[in-house]
Amino acid sequence: MVSVWVKECQQNQVQPPFISVLPVAKIIVLSYSLIIIDAWDKGINPTGNSTNPSNWDFSSSFFFAGTVVTTIGFGNLSPSTVGGQVFCVFYAIFGVPLNLCFLNYLGRSLNGHLQRLERSTQKSSNCKQVMKIFTMAFFLIFGTVLFLVFPPLVFSHVEGWTYGESFYFAFIALSTIGFGDYVVGTDPDKHYISIYRSLAGLWIVIGLAWLTLLFNVGSRILERIFQLKFHRKKSNLEVVHSSKQEDCCS
C-alpha cells in the first residue's frame, strides 16, 4: 500500500520520489481508494453500517444462493476468491438441475390441486366449463396478488422505490431475466432486518414456480387457439373441395 511505503521511506529518512509532485492529500486519497478496493475484493462492504458490515452475511449468502440455482444472477454479488468460484461452479452444476426438478414437482402439485378442484365440482358439461374458467381465474388472480402485487408494496416501503420500480424488479426477478439494476437489500443507508433477503430468496423460488406454471398454461392456451384455427381452416378447405367435386360430377 502507498501509505505503508511512505511510512517506510520516512523511517529510513528517504523522501519518496513523488512526494514533491503529489500533495499529501492526493496520496491519502489514493491510499484510501486502494484500501476500499482491497476491502471490496475480500467481500467487505466499504459503505456498510453496523447492521450490514459484510456482503457475505447469512441473509446475503442465502439470497446469492437462490439467484444461482434459479439462474437469475443479478451480478451485484459474486465470489472473488478461487475457492469460492470453484465451489460456486460445482454448486450451480448440482443446484440448478435440482432446483428445476423442485420447480417441476411444485408446478405439477399446483396443477394437480387445480384439477382435483375441478373434478370435485363437476356436475355437468356446462358446470365443468364454468368451473374451469373460475379455477383459472382464481389461480391467476391469487398468484398475481401474492407474487406480483403485494411484494412490490413491501419493496417500495422498505427500499424507498416507487411502486412501478418495485413491480419492475419483481417481474424481472421472477422471470429470471435479472438485469441487476434493482436489487433488494443493497442500500447501505438502510437498516434491514436479518431475514429480509432470505425471505426475498424464498419469494423468488416459490414465485418462479408459479410464474413457470403460468407460462405453461399460457402456452397451452395459445397452442389450443392455433389448433382450433388450423382445424377450422382445414374443415373450410375440405368443404370447398367437396363442393367443387360435386359441381364436377353434376
C-alpha positions as CSV (number, residue, x, y, z in Angstrom):
1,M,0.0,0.0,0.0
2,V,1.1,3.6,-0.7
3,S,0.7,4.7,2.9
4,V,2.9,1.8,4.1
5,W,5.6,2.7,1.6
6,V,5.5,6.3,2.6
7,K,6.0,5.3,6.3
8,E,8.9,3.1,5.4
9,C,10.5,5.9,3.5
10,Q,10.1,8.2,6.4
11,Q,11.6,5.7,8.8
12,N,14.6,5.2,6.5
13,Q,14.8,9.0,6.2
14,V,14.3,8.7,2.5
15,Q,12.0,11.1,0.6
16,P,9.6,9.3,-1.8
17,P,10.3,10.3,-5.4
18,F,6.8,11.6,-6.0
19,I,6.3,13.5,-2.7
20,S,7.3,16.7,-4.3
21,V,4.9,16.2,-7.2
22,L,1.8,14.9,-5.5
23,P,0.4,16.7,-2.5
24,V,-0.1,14.8,0.7
25,A,-3.9,14.9,0.3
26,K,-3.7,13.1,-3.1
27,I,-1.5,10.4,-1.6
28,I,-4.1,9.9,1.2
29,V,-6.9,9.7,-1.2
30,L,-5.1,7.2,-3.4
31,S,-4.2,5.1,-0.4
32,Y,-7.8,5.2,0.8
33,S,-9.1,4.2,-2.6
34,L,-6.7,1.2,-2.6
35,I,-8.0,0.2,0.8
36,I,-11.6,0.4,-0.4
37,I,-10.8,-1.8,-3.5
38,D,-9.0,-4.3,-1.3
39,A,-11.9,-4.5,1.1
40,W,-14.4,-4.9,-1.7
41,D,-12.4,-7.7,-3.2
42,K,-12.4,-9.5,0.1
43,G,-16.2,-9.3,0.3
44,I,-16.5,-6.4,2.8
45,N,-18.9,-3.7,2.0
46,P,-16.9,-0.4,2.5
47,T,-20.1,1.7,2.7
48,G,-21.8,-0.7,5.0
49,N,-23.0,0.1,8.5
50,S,-23.2,-1.8,11.8
51,T,-26.2,-3.8,10.7
52,N,-24.7,-4.9,7.4
53,P,-21.0,-4.9,7.7
54,S,-20.3,-7.6,5.1
55,N,-21.6,-8.6,1.7
56,W,-21.4,-12.3,2.8
57,D,-23.6,-12.4,5.9
58,F,-26.1,-15.3,6.1
59,S,-29.0,-13.4,4.6
60,S,-27.0,-12.1,1.7
61,S,-25.4,-15.5,1.1
62,F,-28.8,-17.2,1.2
63,F,-30.1,-14.6,-1.4
64,F,-27.0,-15.2,-3.5
65,A,-27.5,-19.0,-3.4
66,G,-31.1,-18.5,-4.6
67,T,-30.1,-16.3,-7.5
68,V,-27.5,-19.0,-8.6
69,V,-29.9,-22.0,-8.6
70,T,-32.6,-20.0,-10.3
71,T,-30.1,-18.7,-12.9
72,I,-31.1,-15.1,-12.2
73,G,-27.6,-13.8,-11.5
74,F,-28.2,-10.2,-10.6
75,G,-24.4,-9.6,-10.7
76,N,-24.2,-7.4,-7.6
77,L,-22.6,-10.2,-5.5
78,S,-20.2,-12.8,-6.8
79,P,-17.3,-14.9,-5.3
80,S,-13.9,-13.2,-5.6
81,T,-11.6,-16.0,-4.3
82,V,-10.6,-19.0,-6.3
83,G,-12.1,-21.4,-3.7
84,G,-15.4,-19.5,-3.8
85,Q,-15.5,-19.5,-7.5
86,V,-14.8,-23.3,-7.8
87,F,-17.4,-24.0,-5.1
88,C,-19.9,-21.8,-7.0
89,V,-19.3,-23.8,-10.2
90,F,-20.0,-27.1,-8.6
91,Y,-22.9,-25.7,-6.5
92,A,-24.5,-24.5,-9.8
93,I,-23.9,-27.8,-11.6
94,F,-25.8,-29.7,-9.0
95,G,-28.1,-26.9,-7.7
96,V,-29.6,-25.8,-11.0
97,P,-30.9,-29.3,-12.0
98,L,-32.2,-30.0,-8.5
99,N,-34.0,-26.6,-8.5
100,L,-35.6,-27.4,-11.9
101,C,-36.8,-30.7,-10.5
102,F,-38.2,-28.9,-7.5
103,L,-40.0,-26.3,-9.6
104,N,-41.3,-29.1,-11.9
105,Y,-42.6,-31.0,-8.9
106,L,-44.1,-27.9,-7.3
107,G,-45.8,-26.9,-10.6
108,R,-47.3,-30.4,-11.0
109,S,-48.5,-30.3,-7.5
110,L,-50.3,-27.0,-8.1
111,N,-51.7,-28.3,-11.3
112,G,-52.9,-31.4,-9.6
113,H,-54.7,-29.4,-6.9
114,L,-56.4,-27.3,-9.6
115,Q,-57.6,-30.5,-11.4
116,R,-58.9,-32.0,-8.2
117,L,-60.8,-28.8,-7.5
118,E,-62.3,-29.0,-11.0
119,R,-63.3,-32.7,-10.5
120,S,-64.8,-32.1,-7.1
121,T,-67.3,-29.6,-8.5
122,Q,-68.1,-31.2,-11.9
123,K,-71.8,-31.9,-12.4
124,S,-72.5,-31.2,-16.0
125,S,-70.6,-30.1,-19.1
126,N,-71.7,-26.5,-18.6
127,C,-70.7,-26.5,-15.0
128,K,-67.4,-28.1,-16.0
129,Q,-66.6,-25.3,-18.3
130,V,-67.6,-22.7,-15.8
131,M,-65.5,-24.2,-13.0
132,K,-62.6,-24.5,-15.3
133,I,-62.8,-20.8,-16.1
134,F,-63.4,-20.0,-12.4
135,T,-60.4,-22.1,-11.3
136,M,-58.1,-20.5,-13.9
137,A,-59.3,-17.0,-12.9
138,F,-58.7,-17.8,-9.2
139,F,-55.3,-19.2,-9.9
140,L,-54.3,-16.1,-12.0
141,I,-55.7,-13.5,-9.6
142,F,-54.5,-15.1,-6.4
143,G,-51.0,-15.7,-7.7
144,T,-50.8,-12.2,-9.2
145,V,-51.7,-10.7,-5.9
146,L,-49.4,-12.9,-3.9
147,F,-46.3,-12.7,-6.1
148,L,-46.6,-9.6,-8.3
149,V,-48.9,-7.1,-6.4
150,F,-48.2,-7.5,-2.7
151,P,-44.3,-7.9,-2.8
152,P,-43.8,-4.7,-4.7
153,L,-45.7,-2.9,-1.9
154,V,-43.2,-4.3,0.6
155,F,-40.2,-3.4,-1.6
156,S,-41.4,0.1,-2.2
157,H,-41.8,0.7,1.5
158,V,-38.5,-0.9,2.6
159,E,-36.3,0.2,-0.3
160,G,-37.8,3.6,-1.0
161,W,-38.6,2.8,-4.6
162,T,-41.7,3.8,-6.5
163,Y,-44.3,1.1,-7.0
164,G,-43.5,0.9,-10.7
165,E,-39.9,0.3,-9.9
166,S,-40.8,-2.4,-7.4
167,F,-43.1,-4.1,-9.8
168,Y,-40.4,-3.9,-12.5
169,F,-37.9,-5.6,-10.1
170,A,-40.5,-8.3,-9.2
171,F,-41.2,-9.3,-12.7
172,I,-37.6,-9.1,-13.9
173,A,-36.5,-11.3,-10.9
174,L,-39.3,-13.9,-11.2
175,S,-38.8,-14.2,-15.0
176,T,-35.1,-14.9,-14.3
177,I,-34.0,-12.0,-16.6
178,G,-32.1,-10.4,-13.7
179,F,-30.6,-7.2,-15.1
180,G,-29.2,-6.2,-11.7
181,D,-30.2,-2.6,-11.9
182,Y,-32.6,-3.1,-9.0
183,V,-31.6,-5.5,-6.2
184,V,-33.2,-5.7,-2.7
185,G,-31.2,-5.2,0.5
186,T,-28.2,-3.4,-1.0
187,D,-28.7,0.2,0.2
188,P,-26.0,0.8,2.9
189,D,-28.0,3.7,4.4
190,K,-31.0,1.5,5.3
191,H,-31.3,-0.8,8.3
192,Y,-32.7,-4.2,7.1
193,I,-33.9,-7.0,9.3
194,S,-31.7,-10.0,9.3
195,I,-34.1,-12.3,7.4
196,Y,-35.1,-9.7,4.8
197,R,-33.0,-11.0,1.9
198,S,-33.7,-14.6,3.0
199,L,-37.4,-14.0,2.7
200,A,-36.8,-12.4,-0.7
201,G,-34.9,-15.5,-1.8
202,L,-37.8,-17.7,-0.8
203,W,-40.2,-15.4,-2.6
204,I,-38.1,-15.8,-5.8
205,V,-38.1,-19.6,-5.6
206,I,-41.8,-20.0,-5.0
207,G,-42.8,-17.2,-7.2
208,L,-40.7,-18.7,-10.0
209,A,-42.7,-21.9,-9.8
210,W,-45.9,-20.0,-10.0
211,L,-44.8,-17.9,-13.0
212,T,-43.4,-21.0,-14.7
213,L,-46.8,-22.7,-14.4
214,L,-48.5,-19.6,-15.6
215,F,-46.3,-19.5,-18.7
216,N,-47.0,-23.2,-19.3
217,V,-50.8,-22.6,-19.0
218,G,-50.5,-19.6,-21.4
219,S,-48.5,-21.6,-23.9
220,R,-51.1,-24.4,-23.8
221,I,-53.9,-21.8,-24.4
222,L,-52.1,-20.3,-27.3
223,E,-51.4,-23.8,-28.7
224,R,-55.1,-24.7,-28.4
225,I,-56.1,-21.5,-30.2
226,F,-53.7,-22.2,-33.0
227,Q,-55.0,-25.8,-33.3
228,L,-58.6,-24.6,-33.4
229,K,-57.7,-22.1,-36.1
230,F,-55.9,-24.8,-38.1
231,H,-58.7,-27.3,-37.8
232,R,-61.3,-24.6,-38.8
233,K,-59.2,-23.6,-41.8
234,K,-58.8,-27.3,-42.7
235,S,-62.5,-28.0,-42.5
236,N,-63.3,-25.0,-44.6
237,L,-60.9,-26.2,-47.3
238,E,-62.5,-29.7,-47.2
239,V,-65.9,-28.2,-47.6
240,V,-64.7,-26.1,-50.6
241,H,-63.0,-29.2,-52.1
242,S,-66.1,-31.4,-51.7
243,S,-68.4,-28.7,-53.2
244,K,-66.0,-28.5,-56.2
245,Q,-66.2,-32.2,-56.7
246,E,-70.0,-32.2,-56.6
247,D,-70.0,-29.5,-59.2
248,C,-67.7,-31.5,-61.4
249,C,-69.9,-34.6,-61.0
250,S,-73.0,-32.7,-61.9
